[in-house]
Amino acid sequence: MKTASITEHLIYKTDKPAISVMLESDHSKEIRILMRKGQLMKEHKAPNAIVVSLFDGKIDFGVHGETRKLKKGDLIALEANVPHDLYCTEDAIILLSLSKNDSVDRVNKIVD
């Protein structure tokens, strides 16, 4: 059994989103993304399906030329290879669920 807290030990970065691996199982990787208001994750896509869960704050989630305004408690699932971007409109705590086959390095490169 593994445990972690999505809302404890929060260390935001001022220049870019902060990314950390919270849990890794046989099937998935759970990644916490901390974003400050005004930060952006430029358009990118994942090689496998993903789930984005917003634990706090607000983000504009762009997909298929449409912007969805996500708030605390919202979830969104995307199939593989769907281009999307995130813009933070209120400091946010995000949980990104990735396939075990996906790379955390890929996510880090998006914010660099």
C-alpha positions, 0 to 999 in steps of 0.5 A: 500500500502507498499513500500520499497527500495532494494538499500537503507540502505545497511548494509553488514555483514563481516562474513555471508550474511545479511538477512532482510524482505523488504515487506510482502503481503497476498501472499509473503515475499520479502527478501533482501540478502546482500552478500560480495564476498566470502560468501556462502549460503550452499546447502538448499531447500525451501518448496515452489517455490521461485524466486531469483532476482539479483539487483547488483553484481554476484553470482554462483547459484548451482542447479542440479550439475550445476553452473549458473553464475548470474549477475545484472538483472538476475532472476531464479525461482525454484520449491519447494524442489529443492536443491541449493546453492549460492556463491558470486563472487562480492558483491551482492544485492539479492531479494528472493521472498518466499511464504507467508507460508515459514519462514524467520527463515528458511532462517536465519538458512541457513546462521548461 
